[in-house]
Amino acid sequence: MAETTSRAGKEVRSASPAEDRSTLSVDESPPHRARSKMEEVISTFHSHETIHHGTGFGPSVGKSSSQTQIIAPFGSSLNQMVPMKLDRTNFVFWKSMMLPLFRGCKLDGYNLGTVPRPPVTLAESGLPNPEYETWYEKDQVCLGWLISSLDKSVASCAMGVSSAYDVWHVIEEYCGSHYRAMSHYYKRQIQSCKKGSLPIFECLLKMKDLADNLAMDGSQMSSDELISNVLLGLESEYLPIVTLLQDKTDLRWSTLQASLLRFEATFSHMQGSRASIP
C-alpha cells in the first residue's frame, strides 16, 4: 500500500512495492513485436558490408525510416507472396513472380542495373555521399529479398556477392545453362512423342505437360507447332480426323482435344459393335 508522509508542509507519496514492480515490468518488458525475419537478414548484410568495406555507410534497419518504409510492402509476408524458392528448375516462373514485386516498390532497377551505384564520397570535399547512402540502403533491401528467396541448391552461387545486381546476374548465369539443356530435351520429347497404346486423353495431357515445362524454361512452343506434333504422333486409325483437322486454319487446343476425344469414343464404339456381330 502506498504511504503518504508530510515533509516541509508538503505531502509526499511513496510508491508501494507492487507499483514498483509494475513499473519495472513495463519498462523492462520485451518489445511488443519482434523484428521480422527479413529485417534480420538485411541487418546481417548491413553488418557484413560495414565490417568488410569499412565505409560506415551500412545504416541500421531499425534506425532508418526510409528503409522501414521500403520494407513495409513486403515485410515478413514475402515468403507468402512468393511461395516457392528458386532452384535450377523454376527460374522463369520465379522471375515472373519476383520482378512485379520489385517493380511495385520501384526497386527493380537495383536488380537490373539501371540504377547505377553512386560514388562513396563526394569528389570535391571527400565527405560521405548522401546519394550513396540512399542507394546502399535500397540495394541491401533488394539483396536481402533475393537471398531469402533462394533454395539451398542455388544459394551457394550467391555467397560473397555484395549487391542485388551481382546476385541477379550470377543467378541468370548459373541457371542459364540448365534451362538451355532442358529446352532441347523437352523439344525432342514433344517431337518424338507417339500415342502408342495410351488413351488419347493421356497422350494429350503428356504433350501439354511437356509444352508447359518448355515454356517455364523460357522457350515457349507455338500452339500451331504443338498441335502439328500431336497430329503427327497419332496412329493410322486416326487418319480421317487428322486430315480433317489439318485443313482447319485456326485450330485451337481445346478444339483439337474435343475432336480427338469424340473420334476415339466413336471409333471404340464401332469396334465394339463389330466384335459383337456373330
Secondary structure, 3 states (H helix, E strand, C coil): CCEEEEECCEEEEECCHHHHHHHHHHHCCCCCCCCCHHHHHHHHHHHHHHHHHCCCCCCCHHHCHHHHHHHCCCHHHHHHHCCCCECCCCHHHHHHHHHHHHHHCCCHHHHHCCCCCCCCECCCCCCECHHHHHHHHHHHHHHHHHHHCECHHHHHHHCCCCCHHHHHHHHHHHHHHHHHHHHHHHHHHHHHCCCCCCCHHHHHHHHHHHHHHHHHCCCCCCHHHHHHHHHHCCCHHHHHHHHHHHCCCCCCHHHHHHHHHHHHHHHHHHHHHHHHCC
